[in-house]
């Protein structure tokens, strides 16, 4: 088999396995060989599970041959972020403190992937405890962006983004507390979906901030992201934030069938202080949708002016509560960057936290009002481009700005509101991907997949792929 197979999407490979053109064992073996060969360069994997993966692939082939096909991902090999539990196997959270942690249960999403027939190839690198956006780990080393090995891949799911972009995994799962699915997906040229809060159960995912955390797919295509969400969505009573609501037909939605579309644009926040090249690409995609029959409506969400403060007051407070005992007893075992953040989180008062929740409530109300008038809000995913590894600053139209603040500026509001948000490529600037973000109403993931598929069909990337890959 040639490396062309590894360039395929997850659903394309799943169809080849279903029809018998290739076997899951063949595909899994080839992907593992490729991932091993690149990992010293990209550093996307923390651990591999070769023997177990090949055993799972063999079982998938046997089931398919016996007529027990489980769906579009059956037999497809992929890795997942290393804060999602696999029972009996080390889950590190890219940390020293949990470097030898072995959970007793699978995460709900791991059980669901296995029910879908997915073959798990390993665990992917991440920012320590998912609390960072550059994936420069003091414990496991930096993940490198396959589009430019000197650049950050985004975080905290940086290993997930790099692995899929470099064809080291056909698709994957990330977690998102302030943008950690969408940031690396945008920086690595992928489709990343943060579902509605409660759509995907978080049991067996090590928490960063209870009320902001989400799990979702990071994939090569809209169809792949839809298939992944179809597999993992649903209620689990073991997660108190999981909601028992009907799961949509995401695959049909991702066909991109034309329908009336009203696009919301919020100029005062989502198009303020944005890289001019990023803005140009995002507005060009809006123009193409308008040319195809969509209409644009300006919306106003004034409380977004306070969203960065509310996001940080919430996430820092909740994260510091989770890690308080280790911060007291083992402070030197944290990486210096996240130790600083956890210490900072201890400074917020109960008044600060509760005031942030009032701001959060107001933002949710204003989004709800806006989304009654439009089908989807379109914005850039990131207002700046990915900087070099080790940089704490980013370039914004020739001005140096704080990297963390700017990487989460456009993604954080959807964590505060819990609304679904999807990023997909809008094109390239100076050889690096630019992400376009879609934000929709609660549990309206189908609308986002439909609009994303229509944008994807215009081929914004013009066939370009990451130079480091298959």
N, C-alpha and C positions, 0 to 999 in steps of 0.2 A: 504494500500500500504506500502511496505517496503522501507527502505532507499536506497535499490538498484536502485530504479528509479532515485534518485537524482544523482547517480554516472554516469548515462548515458550521452552521448553527446547531444548537442542541436538538431542535425539532427535526432538522434535516437528517442528522445522524440517527435520531430515533426512528425515522421512517426507513432508513437504509437497514437498520438492525431488524425492524419488523418484517421487511420484505425478504430478508435473508441475503442481501447483497454483501453485507459484512456481518460479523458476529460481534457481540459485546466484548468477548474476550480479546478479539483482534484489536478493536478500537481502544479498549482499556490499556492493553499492553503498549500500543503505540503512543497513547497520550502520556502514560507514565514514563516511558523512555524519553519523550520530548521534554516533559516537565523536569525530570532529573537533570537532563543535559543543560537546561537553561537556568536552573534554580541558583547556581552559584553567581549568575549574572543578575537576575531579576530579584531573587530572594523573596519570592511570593509564598512559598510553602514553609511552614514551621515543621511539619511532620508529614511523612508519607505512610500509607497503609497498603503497600503493594500486594502482599499475599492475600489479605482480606478482600481487597478490591477485586483481584482476579477470581477469587472464590465467588464473590457476589456476581461478577460478570458471567461466570460459568452457570450459576443458578438462573440468571436472567435468560440466557440462551436456552436452557432446558425448559423453562416455563413458556417461552415464546414458541418453541418447537412443539410443545404439548397443547398449544392453543389457548394459553392463559396469558394473553397480552394485556398489560396493565395500563397502557396509554402512551402518549407521545414521548415520554421521557424514559420508557422502560429500556434498561440496559445502557443508558447514557452515563459515562463517567464524569464526575465533577467533584471538586473539593468545596469545603465550606469554612467559614470564618472560625477562628479558634476560640471563640467565646460561646459556641453552641455545643452542648454536651453530647458526646457519644458514650454510651454506658461502657464502663470497663476500659476506656481509653483516655490517655492523658489529654487534658484540656487546660492550656496554660494561660489564656487571656493575655498572651505575650508579656507575662509578668515573671518576676523572680519569686514573689510570694506564693503564687499558685503554679509554679513551674512543674510540680509533680502531682497536681491535683487530678484525681481520677473519679469522675462522677458515677453514681450508681444507676442513674436513669438516663435515657435518651431525652433530648429536647423534643418537644412536640413536633417541631418542624423536621427533625431527623426521622422520627417515626413516619411522618407523612411522606417524606421523600422516599423512604424505603417502601412504603405502600405503593408509591408510584413506580417502583422498580429502579430507582436511581442507584448507580454504583458510586460509592464514596471513595475517592482516591487519597484524601488527606485533609489536613487542617491548614488554614491559610494565615499568613502573617497579618498583624494588625497593630495599631497604636495601643500601647499598654492600657489595659482595662477599657479600651475603646474611647479614651479621653484625650483625643488629639486629632489633628487633621493633616499631618505630614508623613506619618508612618515611619519616622526615624527612630527606631527602637534602640534603647541602650542595652537591651537584653538579647535581641535577636537580629539586630542590624537593620539598616534602612531598606525598605522596598524601593525599587527603581521603576520609573515609568517606562513602559515599553516603547513609547513614542519618542522618548529622549531619556537615556539612562542617567543623565545628570539632573533630571527634574523629579520633583516629588510626584507620587501617583495620587495624592489626595488621601484622606483618611476619615474615620479610623479604619475603614475597610479597604485599606490600600493593597493588601495582598490579594483580596478578592478582585479588585479592579485590574491589577497587573496580571493576575493569572488568566483571566478571561481575555484580556487584550493581547496577551502573548500566546494564546492558544494552549495554555497549560491546564485549562479547565473549560469545558464547553459552556457552562453557566455556573452560577453560584448563588449563595445567600450572603447578604451583609446585614448589619444592624445600623440603625439610624436614630440618633438622639438630638442632633442639631444639623444633620446633613450627611451623616457618615455612609449612607448608600449613594446619595446623589453627588456628593463632592468627588469621590474617586471615579464614579461612573462618568461624570462630565470630564474630568481630567484625563481619563483613559479611553474616551470615545465609546462608551457603552450606553445601553438602556438600563436605567435604574429606577425601580419603583418603591417608594415608601407608601405602603397602604394606609388606609384609615386606621387610626388607633383602635385596637380591639378586633380588627379583621383577622389578624394572624396571632395565634397564641404564643406567648413568650415563655412558657414553662420550659426550664432547662436552658435558658439563655442567661448568662451572668449579667446582672443589671448594671447600668451606669446611672440612670435616673429614672425611677419607676414610672413617672407620669409622662415621660417624653420618649421612652424607648419604643422602637419599632423593628420588625424583621421583614426583609423583602428581597426580591430577586435583583441580580445584576447580571446582564445578559448581552449577547451579541445582537439581538434583534428584538423587536416588539413582540413577535410571536413567541419567542423563547421566554420573555418576561411574563407574558400572559400564561403560558403553560406552567411556569414555575409557581406563579401565584395561585393558579387553579389547584396545584398540588398541595400547597401549604395552608391555604385559607381555611377558616372554620373555627368553631368554638371548642374550647377545652376548659372545663370547670376548674382545673388545677391552676389556671391563671386568672386571678380575680379581675383583671382588666379585659379579658377576652369577652366578646359580645356574641350572643347567639342570634345572628342575623343571616338571612339567606346569602349564599355565595353565588356570584354572577357567572355568566358564561363568557369568560374572558377571551377564550380562543375565537369565538365568533366576533366579539367586539374588535379584536385585533386584525380582522380582515380589512378594516378601514373603509367599509362601505359608506358611500357619501350620505350625508344627512345635513339638515340645517344646522348651522353652527354660529353662535355668537361668542366672539372672543372678548374677554375683558383685559384691559391694559391699565395698570396702576402706575402712572408716570412718576408720582412724587417720591415713591420709595424704590420700586423695582427697576426704574431706569434713571436713578440718581447716582452719580459717582460710579459710573461703569466704564470699563475699557471701551474705547470707541470701536475697536475691531469686533469685540463681542457684541456690542449693541447693533452694529451693522448686520451681522449674520442673523441675529434673532429677529430683527425687524424685517429682514428679507424673507424669512419663513412666514411671518405674519402676512406679508404682502402676497405671498404665493397662495396662502389659504384664502385671502380675500379675492384674489383672481379666480379661485375655484368656486366662489359663491358665498364665502363666509362674510360676516359683518363684524365690525369692531365697535366696542362701546367702552368709553372711559369710565373707570370705577375709582372710588375714593375710599381708602382705608386709613384714616388719619392716625389711629392708634399704633400703626406700624412704626411710627417714630420712636416708640418706647419698647419695641419688641426685643431689641438686642439686650437691653437691661433685664427685661423680664425673663428671657431665655437663660441668661447667665445666672441670675439670682435663683432661678428654679433648678437648673442643672447642677450648679456648683453646690448648692445646699443639699440636694438629694444625694449627689455623689459622695460628698464628704460624710454624710450620715452613714452611707453604706460602708465606707472605708475607715470610719473613725477609729476602731480598735487597732487596726494595723498601723494607722498613722501615729497612734500613741505608742505602740509597742515595737514597731518595725519601720520607723520612718526612713532609714537609710536603704531599705530594700526597694523603695519606689524609685523610678527614674526621676531625675531632678525636675523635669518639666511638669509631670503630673503631681509630684509631691507639692510643688508650689501651688498648683490649682486646688488640691485638696485642703491645703492650709488656708488658702484664700476663702474657700467655701465655708470654713469654720467661723469666719468673721461676720457672715450675714446673720442678722437677727430674725426672730420669728416675725417681727413687724415687716422687715424687708421681704421675707418669703411670702407672707400673706398679701402684701401690697402688690407683689409680682403676680399673684393669682388673680387679683382684681383687674390688673392690666390685661392679663391673659383672657379673662372673661370678656372684656371689652373688644379685644382684637377678634375673638371668635364671633361675637355678635356682628361686627362690621364685615367680616368675611361672609357670614351667612347672608347678610343683606345684599352684598355685592353679587354673590353667586345665585341669588334669586333672579338677577337681571341678565346673567351671562351663563354660558355652558362651561367655560373654562377660563382661567386666568393664565396668560402667557407672560413669562419673564425670563431673563437670563438665569442660569443656574448659579454661575459664579461671576462676580463683577470683575475679576482679575484672572490672569493666566497663571498656570502652575510655575512656581519659582524653582530655583536650584535647591537640591537637597542641602539641608543645614541652614537655609535662610529663614529668618523670622519675619522678613518683610516681603512684600510683593509690589510689583510695579503697577501703578494706576495712572495711565496717561503721563508717564515720566515723573510721577511723584511716588516716593516710597511710603507705603502704608502698612499697617500691621496685618500680618498674614492671617492669623486666627480670626480676628474681627471681620475681615473681608471674606474669608472663605465660608463663614457661617451666616453672613448677613442676609442673603436671599433664601437660604434653606431653612434657617431656624424658625421662621414664622409658622411653617407647616407642622413642626413638632409641637409648638405651643397650642395650635388649634386642633391638632390631630387629623387634619384633612389630608386626603391622599395627594401625593405629588410625584410626578414622574419626570425624569430627565432623559433626553436623547440627543444625539449629535446634531448640531446645526451647521457644521462645517469645520474648516481648519483655519487657524490663524498662525502664520509663521511655523507651519508644520505640526502644530499641536491642536487637539480637539477643543471645540467650544460646545458647551451644553446649553440646551434650551429647556426650560422648566414649564411644566403644565401643572396647575393646581385646580382641583375640582371639589365638588361638594362631598359631604360625608357619604362613604360607601358607593361613590360613583366612579369606581376604578374603570368600569367598562367605557365610560365617556373618555377618560384619559387614554386608554388603549386605542380607541377608535381614532382620536385626533392624532396620536403619536404615529399610528400606522399610515395615516394620510401624509404626514410630514416625511416619514421614512421613505415612502414611495417616490418622493422627488429626488432621492439619492443625494442628500446634502454633503456626504463625504466623498462623492464622486469615485467610489470604489477604492479609496485610499485606506490602507491598513497600517497598523503599528509596524515599524521596521523590524522590531525584535519580536519574532513569532515564528510560526511554522512556515 
